[in-house]
């Protein structure tokens, strides 16, 4: 596993966004994140925290899933 800043990932690993055979530029949507915990006992609280942060950053829209 490699950990890099999100902005570095977006500029280095640009995925093509092709619509109707025409390149629309890079598709820089974030489709997955992984979160590590020091203690397994913190999993439930960590899951709730991640869910709350995502709800805030998505302005209340829950078009995502958070799994253990």
Beta strands, then each sheet from edge to edge (+ up, - down):
strand 1: 15-19
strand 2: 22-27
sheet 1: 1+ 2-
end
